[in-house]
Each structure stands twice: as structure tokens, then as C-alpha cells.
Amino acid sequence: MIASFLARSSQSKTRVATQLASPITGLRFKSTGNDSKVKRIGFVGLGNMGLPMATNLFNGFKDKADFIIYDINQKTTSNFLKDHNTDPNNKDKVKVAKSPLEVAQEATVIVTMLPASQHVEGVYFGKDGLFGALGENHLVMDASTIDQSMATRVAKALHEKGAKAIDAPVSGGTGGAQAGTLTFMVGSNTNADFELAKPYLEKMGKNIVYCGTNGNGQVAKICNNMLLGISMIATSETMNLGVRMGMDPKLLAGILNTSSGRCWSSEVYNPCPGVQENSAATRGYTGGFGMPLMAKDLRLAVNAAVDTKTTVMLGAMAQQLYNQMAANKDYENLDFSAAYKWLSENAK
């Protein structure tokens, strides 16, 4: 993740902002304000990430546009309707669709946030999918993390119908989704399409980064998450070694974070319980970025490496470890930083 789930220090914020801005200054664009003509916005996928993202998007446009949502979890959609459909003068301010197709029939701007490629394929191309009603008036932004080939397939199909397609995977986790501080890594057919999408993405995120053509957003995301998975394992091994040798974990983390070993996993999201008050590690590795999602992202990275004949030895090793943890019933529902717990409990 390029941005932290929740930035925990001013130094981290400054460093991340500098890294994001410096190499791509020429690819940032001023918002056009074309959002004023949109009558209804659609959102598909109200999971751990999608729900707070949809909430922020709704709050950002509630005075300009109505909303329609879809998710297979009817309890989630019912709760969203109850919480947000509160305008006494507009009983249809928020509607719950019966299918993705209905979302496309009602809304001209649509955001999807789904777990994996197969879910994106179903929502877009399946029975009663979005594709059945998309046309030249639609702007569609997919914030899912999927393989590049699926992102380009979706974009090609939408372009053939005259719609504008944006792949915009995110970094920042559930904390960033709730705070509206996500980083969006955006791929689009043209700069103009990016410009149209930006006002909507800005309601859900802080850093909106243009990565080039469709599919490039996914390239940036899987490369970043491969590095994150590797660094989390390295930090977990380091902290576990130091603790087993008798060192206080807070002291060790403090030394690492003022030395050359410092990284996001050690400084902002330390996997050792008790080092940071609000980390997933300190709350029993609950919430945050799930183990199966990290395993999935690493598989995407390794598959891409195979396709491009690129050597990723550490990435492949990280994938194997996260595959093991995601397949273990005691770890499958834990945050990915539970690599520390796995290493400490399984060391011989």
C-alpha cells in the first residue's frame, strides 16, 4: 500500500506525499466539475472497503445527485438505506437495486469495489450484469484489485459500447476508506477520462494518481502490494528474532524506525502486538487487510511475473507463506500482519 491505513506520524505523511508527487507531477490534472450534471450515482460492492467508500461518496454528492447501491448482502444494503435515505422530500434519494443491471439502468456514474477478478467478471458480464445497460453516457470506475488482463478486458468492452472505463485500485485499507484518505492508482484511456473520474475519486481518497492507460492502475497496485507482503514478512521475522533474543519490542521498533531498516511495516503498521496502540496486531489481528486478500494480490504479482518472464524470488516466497496462512482456519480471517503470529508460533 502506497499510503498507510491511517497515517500515524507527520513524517510518514510528508514522506508518502513527496514520493507520490515527485515522479508524476506532470500527470496530475485539475478537476473539471462536470459532476454537476449527474442525476444518480451507483455503487456496487459494499464490503469492508466498499461500504465506507460508498458512504463518503454519498456524503460528498448528496446535495447534487441521488444514489443507487447493490450488494449480495441484503443486510448491508438495508442498513445503508436506513442510514442515508433520510430526506423527507425525496424518498428515492437512495435506492437498493435488485441487480447490477438495474444500477446501470438508473445511474450514469458507477463505482464497483469487488474482491477478485471472478467477481468483476460476474458483475460486469454475468446474467443481469452492468454490461447489459451501459452506453455512451456512462462513466464506470472499478476500484477492485484484479489482474491486468481483466481490467483491460473490461475497459475494451466498455469502450466498444461508448462508455468511459477507469481502473482505479486503492491503497490505504479499511482505515483509509473510512477516513477518505485512500490512494487511487488510476488507469484510463485518455487524460480527459481521468479528469472526469477525479471529482468522484476525490470524495473517497486523498491521493489520486494517474498511471497511464487502462490496466496500469492494476500494475501499480500489484507491484506495491508485492513489496508490502515481502516487507511485512521481513519485519515480522526481524521483530520475532529480537523478541526471542530478549529485547523489548517497543525499543527494537524504535531503533529500526530511526535506522536504515525502517519501512512502512515497521513504522506505521508494526506486526508485533503492543508496539502500536491502534494496530491490528494489538487488537488480535482483527480488521484491516485480510490474509486471503494479500495472498490473492501476491498471486496476481507472481502470475504477472510468469507472463513477463520476470524473476520475483522473494515475491514468490511471500506468496507461498501467505497461501499457507490464508488456507489455515486459525489465520484465514486475520489481518495480513498476523505473519508475525504465524512465525512466532510455528518456529521450532
C-alpha positions, 0 to 999 in steps of 0.5 A: 500500500502506497499510503498507510491505513491511517497515517500515524506520524507527520513524517510518514505523511510528508514522506508518502506525499513527496514520493507520490508527487515527485515522479508524476507531477506532470500527470496530475490534472485539475478537476473539471466539475462536470459532476454537476450534471449527474442525476444518480450515482451507483455503487456496487460492492459494499464490503469492508472497503466498499461500504465506507467508500460508498458512504463518503461518496454519498456524503460528498454528492448528496446535495447534487445527485441521488444514489443507487447501491447493490450488494449480495448482502441484503443486510448491508444494503438495508442498513445503508438505506436506513442510514442515508435515505433520510430526506423527507422530500425525496424518498428515492434519494437512495435506492437498493437495486435488485441487480447490477443491471438495474444500477446501470439502468438508473445511474450514469456514474458507477463505482464497483469495489469487488474482491477478485477478478471472478467477481468483476467478471460476474458483475460486469458480464454475468446474467443481469450484469452492468454490461447489459445497460451501459452506453455512451453516457456512462462513466464506470470506475472499478476500484477492485484489485484484479489482474491486468488482463481483466481490467483491460478486458473490461475497459475494451468492452466498455469502450466498444459500447461508448462508455468511459472505463477507469481502473482505479485500485486503492491503497490505504485499507479499511482505515483509509476508506473510512477516513477518505484518505485512500490512494487511487492508482488510476488507469484510463484511456485518455487524460480527459477520462481521468479528469472526469473520474477525479471529482468522484475519486476525490470524495473517497481518497486523498491521493489520486494518481494517474498511471497511464492507460487502462490496466496500469492502475492494476500494475501499480497496485500489484507491484506495491502490494508485492513489496508490502507482503515481502516487507511485512514478512521481513519485519515480522521475522526481524521483530520475532528474532529480537523478541526471542533474543530478549529485547523489548519490542517497543525499543527494537521498533524504535531503533529500526524506525530511526535506522536504515531498516525502517519501512512502512511495516515497521513504522506505521503498521508494526506486526508485533502486538503492543508496539502500536496502540491502534494496530491490528496486531494489538487488537488480535489481528482483527480488521484491516487487510485480510490474509486471503486478500494479500495472498490473492494480490501476491498471486496476481504479482507472481502470475504477472511475473510468469507472463513477463518472464520476470524473476520475483524470488522473494515475491514468490516466497511471500506468496507461498507463506501467505497461501499457507496462512490464508488456507489455515482456519486459525489465520484465514480471517486475520489481518495480513500482519498476523505473519508475525503470529504465524512465525512466532508460533510455528518456529521450532 
